[in-house]
Structures are given as C-alpha cells and as structure tokens.
C-alpha cells in the first residue's frame, strides 16, 4: 500500500508509453497494490497482448476499456462518434474519480487519456477531478501523446518518449506481441 500517491504522465511521439504504464502496474501489483488500468480509444474488441496476458494470470490488475467503436483513421471525422465518445469518457472519468476517492485501487492508470485530452475528447476539468478527489495515497498514471502545459503542471513526474528511429518509418506494420 502506498503512503503517498503521485501523478505521472508518460507522453511523447515515441513508443513505450503504455508499455511503461503496464510495467509500473506489474511492479505495483507485485508489491501487493491493487491496480486499475482503464484504456481509452482501445475498445475491448481490439487485439491487445497486455490485456490478454493479464486475463490469463492471477495478478491483482484489473483492465477495463471504453466500449465505444473507435477507428483512428475515421472516427474523428464522424461528429456523432466524437460526441458519443466525449460523453462516455466524461462519464467514465467521474466513475474513476469515485473509485480513486474510495481507494478501491492503489494505482489508477488512464491509458491514452492524454491523447484524448489533446484531441478534445476529454476535458481537463474531468481529469483534474480524478486527481483532486483521489485518496492521497492513490497513484495516478496518465499516458498518451500531446500532454499540454496545463496537464503537466498537475503532475509530479513527466516522462517524454521521443522517437529517434522506428520501423514504421520504413513501412513495417505493427507486430502482434511487440506493438500490441
């Protein structure tokens, strides 16, 4: 159990934000902490290796996902989908704020919420509500590209993943078990 929870942000254009958050989740669970990972813009139907691995084991990590169909190449152009996603994210963040306030989990990971904020799918006030209402011992990790200065000021630790070189640049697609 944590004595003091901090706020961490993993942001940037480089690979590894979600991977770092899942690594922290494993470390926290290994020390007896209860962890909730909530994935935004990664619906339950998406084939994600980290989620599968956790479903197989007896680790004290709960993974949930926003159950809204989302296609990164098309959904931003559909006003109805954007509006539904904004409403769903706001509702989920209120539930997560309640969870943090009651300390059901020692560690809350909001995967891709930074990206959601940067694209207007989430509101800063809703994220700030999660941070402000949480029990003082609850750690909060926010991941995703595009962390704003306003969000960064709320954090105790900010790590920027910077792409130096990536196989995507040469046309190599995401590989099962490595990128997802």
C-alpha positions in Angstrom: 0.0 0.0 0.0 1.3 3.4 -0.9 1.7 6.1 1.7 1.7 9.0 -0.8 0.4 8.8 -4.3 1.8 10.9 -7.1 0.7 11.9 -10.6 2.8 10.6 -13.5 2.5 11.4 -17.2 4.0 9.3 -20.0 3.8 11.3 -23.2 5.6 12.0 -26.5 5.7 10.6 -30.0 7.9 7.7 -29.1 7.0 4.1 -28.5 6.6 2.8 -24.9 4.0 4.9 -23.1 1.5 2.2 -22.5 4.3 -0.4 -22.1 5.8 1.7 -19.3 2.5 2.1 -17.6 1.9 -1.7 -17.7 5.4 -2.3 -16.3 4.6 0.0 -13.4 1.3 -1.8 -12.9 3.1 -5.1 -12.7 5.6 -3.7 -10.2 2.8 -2.2 -8.1 0.8 -5.4 -8.1 4.0 -7.4 -7.2 4.3 -5.3 -4.1 0.6 -6.0 -3.1 -1.0 -2.9 -4.6 -4.4 -3.1 -6.4 -4.3 -1.6 -9.8 -6.9 -0.4 -12.3 -5.9 0.2 -15.9 -8.6 2.0 -18.0 -7.9 2.1 -21.7 -9.4 4.9 -23.7 -9.8 4.5 -27.5 -8.7 0.9 -27.2 -12.1 -1.0 -27.2 -12.5 -4.5 -25.8 -12.6 -5.9 -29.4 -9.1 -4.6 -30.1 -6.5 -7.4 -30.0 -4.1 -6.2 -27.3 -1.4 -8.5 -25.9 -1.1 -6.8 -22.5 -4.8 -7.3 -21.8 -4.7 -11.0 -22.8 -1.7 -11.7 -20.6 -3.4 -10.1 -17.5 -6.6 -12.1 -18.2 -4.6 -15.3 -18.1 -2.8 -14.7 -14.8 -3.6 -14.2 -11.1 -2.1 -10.7 -11.0 -4.1 -8.0 -9.0 -4.5 -5.8 -12.0 -7.9 -5.0 -13.5 -8.1 -3.8 -17.1 -11.2 -2.1 -18.4 -11.7 -0.4 -21.8 -14.1 2.2 -23.1 -16.6 0.2 -25.1 -17.0 2.6 -28.0 -16.1 1.6 -31.5 -13.1 3.7 -32.5 -11.1 3.8 -35.7 -8.1 6.2 -35.5 -8.3 6.9 -39.2 -12.1 7.6 -39.5 -13.8 8.3 -36.1 -12.5 11.9 -35.8 -14.4 12.8 -39.0 -17.7 11.4 -37.6 -19.4 14.1 -35.4 -21.8 11.5 -33.8 -19.0 9.2 -32.8 -16.9 12.0 -31.4 -19.9 13.3 -29.4 -20.7 9.8 -28.1 -17.0 9.3 -27.2 -16.8 12.6 -25.4 -19.8 11.8 -23.3 -18.6 8.3 -22.5 -15.2 9.5 -21.5 -16.7 12.2 -19.2 -18.9 9.5 -17.5 -16.1 7.1 -17.1 -13.8 9.7 -15.6 -16.5 10.5 -13.0 -16.7 6.8 -12.0 -12.9 6.7 -11.9 -12.9 9.8 -9.6 -15.3 8.0 -7.3 -13.1 4.9 -7.4 -10.0 6.9 -6.5 -11.8 8.8 -3.7 -12.8 5.5 -2.1 -9.4 3.9 -2.7 -10.7 0.8 -4.3 -7.3 0.7 -6.1 -3.9 1.9 -5.1 -2.9 2.8 -8.6 -5.0 4.2 -11.4 -3.7 4.1 -15.0 -5.6 6.1 -17.5 -4.2 4.8 -20.8 -4.4 7.3 -23.7 -6.3 9.9 -21.7 -3.6 12.4 -22.5 -4.2 11.9 -26.2 -8.0 12.1 -25.6 -7.4 15.5 -23.9 -5.2 16.8 -26.7 -7.8 15.9 -29.3 -10.8 17.3 -27.4 -12.3 14.0 -26.5 -11.7 14.5 -22.8 -11.9 17.7 -20.6 -9.1 18.9 -18.4 -11.7 19.5 -15.6 -12.7 15.8 -15.7 -9.1 14.7 -15.4 -8.3 17.2 -12.7 -11.4 15.9 -10.8 -9.8 12.4 -10.8 -6.5 13.8 -9.5 -8.1 16.2 -6.9 -10.6 13.7 -5.5 -8.4 10.7 -5.2 -7.3 9.5 -1.8 -3.9 11.0 -1.1 -2.2 7.5 -1.3 -3.6 6.7 -4.8 -1.0 6.9 -7.6 -2.4 8.2 -11.0 -0.6 7.5 -14.3 -1.8 9.2 -17.4 -0.5 8.1 -20.8 -0.8 9.4 -24.4 0.7 11.8 -26.9 0.3 15.6 -26.6 0.5 16.5 -22.9 -0.5 20.1 -22.5 1.3 22.5 -20.2 -1.9 22.7 -18.1 -1.8 18.9 -17.6 1.9 18.8 -17.0 1.5 21.3 -14.1 -0.8 18.8 -12.4 1.8 16.1 -12.5 4.7 15.2 -10.1 6.6 13.2 -12.8 6.5 13.7 -16.6 8.4 11.4 -19.0 8.5 12.2 -22.7 9.1 9.3 -25.0 10.9 10.6 -28.0 11.1 8.7 -31.3 14.6 8.6 -32.7 14.0 5.8 -35.2 11.1 3.5 -35.7 10.4 0.6 -38.2 7.0 2.3 -39.0 9.1 4.9 -40.9 10.1 2.1 -43.4 6.6 0.8 -43.8 6.8 -2.1 -41.2 3.3 -2.5 -39.7 2.6 -3.1 -36.0 3.6 -6.6 -34.9 1.5 -8.8 -32.7 3.2 -9.2 -29.3 5.5 -6.3 -29.8 3.5 -3.2 -30.7 0.2 -4.6 -29.5 
